[in-house]
Amino acid sequence: MWTDAILAYLHFAAIFTMIWFLAKEWTLLRAGAAALDVPRLASADAGYGLLAVLVLLTGAARAVFGLKGWSFYAHNPAFHAKVGLFVLVGLLSIAPTLAFLRWRRAWRADPSWRVPEAQWRRARRFVMIELHLLALIPLAAVVMARGLR
Protein backbone atom coordinates (compact mmCIF):
# COMPACT_ATOMS: atom_id res chain seq x y z
CA MET A 1 0.00 0.00 0.00
CA TRP A 2 2.74 2.47 0.94
CA THR A 3 4.68 1.69 -2.21
CA ASP A 4 1.65 2.45 -4.35
CA ALA A 5 0.96 5.69 -2.48
CA ILE A 6 4.56 6.87 -2.76
CA LEU A 7 4.73 6.01 -6.46
CA ALA A 8 1.45 7.85 -7.09
CA TYR A 9 2.72 10.89 -5.21
CA LEU A 10 6.00 10.95 -7.15
CA HIS A 11 4.14 10.56 -10.45
CA PHE A 12 1.70 13.39 -9.66
CA ALA A 13 4.49 15.66 -8.40
CA ALA A 14 6.43 15.06 -11.64
CA ILE A 15 3.32 15.75 -13.74
CA PHE A 16 2.47 19.00 -11.98
CA THR A 17 6.05 20.22 -12.11
CA MET A 18 6.35 19.32 -15.80
CA ILE A 19 3.17 21.31 -16.53
CA TRP A 20 4.56 24.21 -14.49
CA PHE A 21 7.66 24.31 -16.71
CA LEU A 22 5.56 24.22 -19.89
CA ALA A 23 3.32 26.99 -18.53
CA LYS A 24 6.48 28.98 -17.75
CA GLU A 25 7.54 28.55 -21.40
CA TRP A 26 4.16 29.84 -22.51
CA THR A 27 4.40 32.80 -20.13
CA LEU A 28 7.89 33.68 -21.35
CA LEU A 29 6.78 33.38 -24.98
CA ARG A 30 3.94 35.83 -24.35
CA ALA A 31 6.50 38.63 -23.99
CA GLY A 32 6.83 38.73 -27.77
CA ALA A 33 9.75 38.11 -30.08
CA ALA A 34 11.46 41.43 -29.37
CA ALA A 35 11.37 41.11 -25.56
CA LEU A 36 11.99 37.38 -25.25
CA ASP A 37 14.27 36.21 -22.44
CA VAL A 38 16.01 33.48 -24.43
CA PRO A 39 18.22 32.06 -21.62
CA ARG A 40 15.24 31.67 -19.25
CA LEU A 41 13.16 30.13 -22.02
CA ALA A 42 15.87 27.57 -22.82
CA SER A 43 16.24 26.82 -19.11
CA ALA A 44 12.49 26.30 -18.70
CA ASP A 45 12.50 23.98 -21.70
CA ALA A 46 15.35 21.95 -20.19
CA GLY A 47 13.33 21.61 -16.99
CA TYR A 48 10.29 20.56 -19.01
CA GLY A 49 12.29 17.85 -20.78
CA LEU A 50 13.80 16.54 -17.55
CA LEU A 51 10.41 16.38 -15.88
CA ALA A 52 8.88 14.62 -18.90
CA VAL A 53 11.45 11.87 -18.40
CA LEU A 54 10.57 11.70 -14.69
CA VAL A 55 6.86 11.47 -15.56
CA LEU A 56 7.62 8.49 -17.80
CA LEU A 57 9.82 6.79 -15.20
CA THR A 58 7.40 7.27 -12.31
CA GLY A 59 4.49 6.21 -14.50
CA ALA A 60 6.30 3.05 -15.54
CA ALA A 61 7.13 2.34 -11.89
CA ARG A 62 3.45 2.75 -10.97
CA ALA A 63 2.37 0.43 -13.76
CA VAL A 64 4.86 -2.27 -12.82
CA PHE A 65 5.08 -1.99 -9.01
CA GLY A 66 1.73 -0.39 -8.14
CA LEU A 67 -1.33 -2.15 -6.72
CA LYS A 68 -3.10 -2.60 -10.06
CA GLY A 69 -0.12 -4.24 -11.74
CA TRP A 70 0.95 -4.28 -15.35
CA SER A 71 -1.90 -6.58 -16.46
CA PHE A 72 -4.43 -3.84 -15.65
CA TYR A 73 -2.62 -1.32 -17.85
CA ALA A 74 -1.44 -3.53 -20.68
CA HIS A 75 -4.94 -4.25 -22.01
CA ASN A 76 -6.58 -0.92 -21.18
CA PRO A 77 -7.29 1.22 -24.28
CA ALA A 78 -7.51 4.37 -22.14
CA PHE A 79 -3.97 3.71 -20.90
CA HIS A 80 -2.78 3.42 -24.49
CA ALA A 81 -4.58 6.68 -25.36
CA LYS A 82 -2.96 8.38 -22.38
CA VAL A 83 0.52 7.19 -23.31
CA GLY A 84 -0.13 8.01 -26.97
CA LEU A 85 -1.10 11.58 -26.11
CA PHE A 86 2.01 11.92 -23.96
CA VAL A 87 4.22 10.65 -26.80
CA LEU A 88 2.50 13.01 -29.26
CA VAL A 89 3.15 15.96 -26.94
CA GLY A 90 6.77 14.82 -26.64
CA LEU A 91 7.15 14.68 -30.41
CA LEU A 92 5.56 18.12 -30.80
CA SER A 93 7.97 19.53 -28.22
CA ILE A 94 10.99 18.71 -30.40
CA ALA A 95 10.43 21.66 -32.76
CA PRO A 96 10.33 24.34 -30.02
CA THR A 97 13.26 22.74 -28.19
CA LEU A 98 15.42 22.88 -31.30
CA ALA A 99 14.36 26.48 -31.89
CA PHE A 100 15.16 27.47 -28.28
CA LEU A 101 18.61 25.88 -28.57
CA ARG A 102 19.27 27.76 -31.85
CA TRP A 103 18.06 30.99 -30.30
CA ARG A 104 20.26 30.55 -27.25
CA ARG A 105 23.33 29.93 -29.44
CA ALA A 106 22.56 33.03 -31.49
CA TRP A 107 21.93 35.11 -28.37
CA ARG A 108 25.20 33.94 -26.76
CA ALA A 109 27.10 34.92 -29.90
CA ASP A 110 25.39 38.33 -29.99
CA PRO A 111 23.34 39.48 -26.94
CA SER A 112 21.62 42.10 -29.11
CA TRP A 113 20.23 39.36 -31.38
CA ARG A 114 16.44 39.10 -31.43
CA VAL A 115 14.22 36.15 -32.28
CA PRO A 116 12.60 36.48 -35.72
CA GLU A 117 8.86 37.07 -35.43
CA ALA A 118 7.88 34.08 -37.60
CA GLN A 119 10.02 31.68 -35.53
CA TRP A 120 8.57 33.07 -32.31
CA ARG A 121 5.00 32.60 -33.59
CA ARG A 122 5.73 29.01 -34.64
CA ALA A 123 7.25 28.10 -31.27
CA ARG A 124 4.37 29.75 -29.43
CA ARG A 125 1.84 27.82 -31.51
CA PHE A 126 3.58 24.50 -30.78
CA VAL A 127 3.68 25.20 -27.03
CA MET A 128 -0.02 26.08 -27.04
CA ILE A 129 -0.87 22.85 -28.86
CA GLU A 130 1.20 20.92 -26.31
CA LEU A 131 -0.71 22.55 -23.44
CA HIS A 132 -4.06 21.70 -25.01
CA LEU A 133 -3.12 18.09 -25.66
CA LEU A 134 -1.73 17.68 -22.13
CA ALA A 135 -5.13 18.81 -20.85
CA LEU A 136 -6.71 15.70 -22.44
CA ILE A 137 -4.45 13.26 -20.57
CA PRO A 138 -6.34 13.54 -17.24
CA LEU A 139 -9.53 12.55 -19.07
CA ALA A 140 -7.85 9.37 -20.28
CA ALA A 141 -6.49 8.80 -16.76
CA VAL A 142 -9.96 9.08 -15.22
CA VAL A 143 -11.42 6.67 -17.78
CA MET A 144 -8.53 4.28 -17.23
CA ALA A 145 -8.70 4.38 -13.42
CA ARG A 146 -12.37 3.45 -13.50
CA GLY A 147 -11.81 0.57 -15.87
CA LEU A 148 -14.08 2.09 -18.54
CA ARG A 149 -13.55 1.09 -22.14
Summary of the structure (lengths in Angstrom):
residues: 149
radius of gyration: 17.7
end to end distance: 26.0
largest distance: 55.6
contacts: 415
relative contact order: 0.15
helix: 81%
strand: 0%
